[in-house]
Amino acid sequence: GGARGMDDDNDAVPWRLDARKSGGGLIMDVGCHVIDRIDYLFGPLKDVKGGAKRRCGSRLKLKVAEVEDYVSLSATIGSCEWSVIDSAGASVDCIWDFGYEDEDPTSPMDELIISGPNGSLKMAAMSPSLPIYVLDTNEAVIKTLTFEQPEHTAQRLVQLVTNEISGAKENTAPSRGENALRTSKVLDTVLAGYYDGRDDAFWERPDTWPGRH
């Protein structure tokens, strides 16, 4: 799941599952960070295709919400000047399944895999402290990278933003509006079919959402 407040017993729909407040389902709160990470490390997502649906899993809040809980995405990495490694043309395939049944032994894992010709990296998609595994072409682990979890997960980023606001010229925030806009466009593309478009105040017309029916 990757989000809190999904299983308590009150009848209120949490903001993460209220399209008026969040813009959609958990993909808007959780999946956006994965897309942003891919963009930051490898380049912008191009030729984006995908879709969303509502599976209504066993978890209480997903039962009462009207937003999507399953999203798939495929894309190609475009050219850019900021990538860690030249990845233009690489394929991206993602699935976010928040509507799985809790008792299902095959419930999806929180996992991000980056594959290349000489091996791959395997890690949790949403974790500040879990290890990253370096695998060879036979998927055998050849190295494990571990991290110490900070007391406050976003502390370093908050400090960099504070530095920049204070007028510092070094150690400033890497975050810019352009990458956030790219991520938002990717999300709008894969969710458009569920909400019958997202260029208007779609949260005010839930009766028209094809994904609800």
Summary of the structure (lengths in Angstrom):
residues: 213
radius of gyration: 18.6
end to end distance: 23.6
largest distance: 52.6
contacts: 545
relative contact order: 0.16
helix: 31%
strand: 20%
